[in-house]
Amino acid sequence: MPQAVELPLDGAALGGIETVWRELSPLYDWNPSRIVLRDARRYRLARFGGFVVLSCPSALAATSASLLCGRGDAADLRSAMRDRPLLRSDRQTAEHALSVGAEAGVVAVHARHFDEYWYDLAEQHAMCGNKFSRRRTYLRALERSGAMRFEKLSLACTADVDEIRHVTAQWQDRQAQAPTVDDERAALERLLSGSMPLDDMHVAGLRVNDELAGFAIYDTITDDAATAHFVKARRNSAEIAGTWQALFDSAYRAGARVLNGGYDGGLEGLRRAKSGLRPHSIRQAFFVLPG
């Protein structure tokens, strides 16, 4: 079993490990014999003996994300790792890489801060049962406070982008010295400024009394899986809950079956928040990197 480690949450980590995890996580259970690549210009497959590496350019940073899968030997693993600082993998590949890693000069680790929260969108959309009672209470509170609605925003609309920036500033004002805030806002600004491709990017908004109270930016890498990149609300727990519900509703109506809500980064408050949203599974993050 790969050892569990805590990886640093600095700018380098956010430009590398986070990119790998968020970009390729919807393909977590992929099978090289049947994977469907929606855009041949975006993805690249390379075979190294018994290993296959799937790479794609990042939508959030100027790096490439790579996923390792297969059952090769030490020489194959060395070839796959050449010129790559790390590779993301599923548990089975990580355990196999660990078994041949000593000879290959690499290690496989479980990066617990990057374990993902996955949500069943049909369940989240319906919100049935006692486990969703708190969220239903928050939504009723928003409805009582004034007109509340979910809406679709566009990153190509200047007015929408201005509102997103305003909510982001209000969100940042509420944050204690969280280690990822500045890096996250910088990544969001790259997206809002149009300096990176907007293909497959969607924005769900929560509006209360005609003001944008929260937004969520997500993409659809596969036909039935969505990945949340940014979820921000301006004020309180009710608006945070409403923003997540806007995200779940939007992704569900777009045809996604599951949503990757990202990781908690080792932040206790974020862990409680994402656990409180009732994920149907938590997928462990494994990485193969030089020893």
Summary of the structure (lengths in Angstrom):
residues: 291
radius of gyration: 19.5
end to end distance: 15.9
largest distance: 64.0
contacts: 925
relative contact order: 0.19
helix: 41%
strand: 28%
